[in-house]
Amino acid sequence: MEFRVNEKEKEKIDRAISKSGLTQSEYLRQRALGYEPKAALPDDFFVCCEQLDRLSRKPFSKDVNDAALAVLQKMNKVLTEGGA
């Protein structure tokens, strides 16, 4: 099956495919069948979750609070910019 798109449309489709974690074929198949694939969370997000989990086991202190804030800021960057 083939179809035509302009360059801007192709870039938008490619970004959506990349965010979904699916192959191009699977993404397009799901969209054609009416499904909306969800964006896959990057591995760095789960690394941040593990860091927060380890911090949550420590007694509260300013250092732990500052470290948790830094991890949350990193997590936000991962989710909004796609990288740590």
C-alpha positions in Angstrom: 0.0 0.0 0.0 1.4 3.4 -0.9 0.2 7.0 -0.4 1.7 10.4 -0.9 2.4 13.1 1.7 4.2 16.3 1.5 7.5 16.8 3.4 5.8 18.6 6.3 3.3 15.8 6.7 6.0 13.2 6.5 8.0 14.9 9.2 4.9 15.1 11.5 4.1 11.4 10.8 7.7 10.4 11.5 7.8 12.2 14.8 4.5 10.5 15.9 5.9 7.1 14.9 9.1 7.8 16.8 7.2 8.8 19.9 5.0 5.7 19.7 7.9 3.2 19.8 6.1 1.2 17.0 7.4 0.3 13.6 6.2 2.5 10.8 3.9 -0.4 9.5 2.4 -1.0 12.9 1.8 2.6 13.6 0.1 3.3 10.2 -1.9 0.0 10.5 -3.2 1.1 13.9 -4.1 4.6 12.7 -5.8 3.3 9.6 -7.9 1.0 11.8 -9.0 3.9 14.1 -6.6 3.3 17.0 -4.6 6.1 18.5 -1.2 4.7 19.5 0.1 6.2 22.8 3.6 7.7 23.0 6.1 5.3 24.6 8.0 6.7 27.5 11.7 6.9 27.0 14.1 4.7 29.0 15.5 7.8 30.7 12.1 8.4 32.3 12.3 5.0 34.1 15.8 5.8 35.2 14.5 8.9 36.9 11.7 6.9 38.5 14.3 4.5 40.0 16.3 7.5 41.3 13.3 9.0 42.9 12.5 5.6 44.5 16.0 5.3 46.0 15.7 8.9 47.3 12.3 8.2 48.9 13.9 5.5 51.1 16.3 8.0 52.6 15.5 10.1 55.7 14.3 13.6 54.7 16.9 16.2 54.5 17.7 19.3 52.5 20.2 17.3 50.4 17.6 14.6 49.7 15.0 17.3 48.8 17.4 19.0 46.5 18.4 15.7 44.8 14.7 14.8 44.3 14.0 18.3 42.8 17.0 17.8 40.4 15.6 14.4 39.4 12.1 15.8 38.8 13.6 18.6 36.6 15.5 15.9 34.7 12.3 13.9 34.3 10.5 17.0 33.0 13.3 17.6 30.5 13.1 13.9 29.3 9.4 14.2 28.8 9.4 17.6 27.1 12.6 17.6 25.1 13.1 13.8 24.7 16.5 13.7 26.4 18.2 13.8 29.7 
